[in-house]
Amino acid sequence: GRAAISLERIAINLDDARLPDNAGAHPRDLPVVAGGPAAYWSTLPLRALVASLAAGGLSAELSSSAGTFVCNHVFYRLMHALRRRPHVPGGFVHLPVTPGQAVRRAGAPPHLETVAASRALELILATAVGRAAAPQA
């Protein structure tokens, strides 16, 4: 039910699900990577991404938590895999649900048209790649 595109700041080394996932897994108080660091910061240019999305007419925000389940798990594993590749930016973006998903949920949650979601991802990639390729001052 996110009302805006959420750019996650930090991934934490914790799997703690309140509900089972689609495969029935229900981890509680487990590390994502045993012995891994407590957290990883996104290496995406987050403020530039928020500005780029806003300039494109899309609502975006910084988020300090991807939760402690599947999204955080994916984000943490990505950043753990990229830890020895500092030249490769990485992060995690939450998108609002699509209109089709919204109609199946109680209370008509906020949603984002599929075309707008695709445009958002294009802007995110263009901004992140453009920033990575730009000479550093």
N, C-alpha and C positions, 0 to 999 in steps of 0.2 A: 503494500500500500504506500510506496514512496510517492511523494508529490513532485519530486524533482530528480534529475540525474544526480546520483551521489558518487563522488570521487573519494574513495577510501584512502585515509592517511596511513594507517598502520595495520599490520597483520600480527596477531599474537599467537604464541606457541601453545594453544589450548583448543582442544576439541571438547565441547561440553554441550550436548544436544538436549533440548527440552522435549523433542519428539524424535521418533525414528525417521531415518531417511527412506527414500523409495525402495532401497534394498533391505530395509529392516535394521540397519546399523543404528545403534543408540549409544555412542560413546559418552562417557561421563568423566570429567576431570582427567583427561589424558593429554599428553603433549602431541602436537602434530608431528614433530620430529624429536625423538628422544635425544637429549643432549644438545638440542639446537638452542640458539639464542632466544631470549624471552620474546623478542619482537623484531620485526623488520619494518622500516619506513618505506612507503612508496617512493620510487625514484622518478615518477612522472612529474612534469612541470604543472602541479595541481592548480595553482592560482592562474597560470596562463590558460589552462584548460577551461576553468570556470569562466574566464573572460571571453575566450573563443566561443564557448557555447552560448553565453549571454548575447554576444554580438550576432550570433546566428539565430537569435530569437528563441533559444531553448533555456528552460529553467534548470539551473545546476547549483550544487552546493558541495562544500567539503563535509565529509563525514569522518568521525574519529573511530568508528567501529564497524567492522564487517560482521559483527556478532561472534559467536564461538562455535559455529557449526560449518556447514558445507562451504559457504562463501569465504569465510575466514580461512578454512582449511586449504582451499584452492589458492587463495592469495598468499598464504604463508609458504606453501610448497613452491609456488612460482618464485617468490623472492629468495627462498633457500636455494633453489636451482640456479638463480642468477647471481648469487653472492660472489662468485669468482669471475663474473662478467660485468664489471661496473660500467662499461660502455653501453650496455643494453638496458634501456629503461623498462621498468615493470610496475604494475599496479593493478588495481581492481576497480571496476565501475559497476555500480548498481543502476539498473534502468527501472523506471516505473513499469507496471504490467501493461500488456497490450489491451485494447478494447475488448477483444475476445476473452481474455483472462478476467478482466474486470467484471463482465456480466455474470461470471460464474461465482463471484464472491459476494458475500453479504455486504450491504451498505454502499455499493457502488464506489469502490476505492478510486483514487486518482489513477489516470492511465496516460499512456503516450502512444500516439499513432505509430504504426510500424514504419511508415515513411520517415517520420520525425526521428525515431530511434536509429534508423539507418543513417540519417544525416548526422545525428549526434556522434555516432561511431566514426564516421568519415572525418568530422571535425577533430575529434580526439586524436585519431591517427595522424592526420595532417599536422596538427599542432605539436604532438609529441615527436614526430619524425623531424619536423622543421626545426624544433628546438635542439634536438640531438645533433642535427647536421650543421646548425649555425655555429660560426666561430665563437669561441668563448672570449669575452672581454676581460 
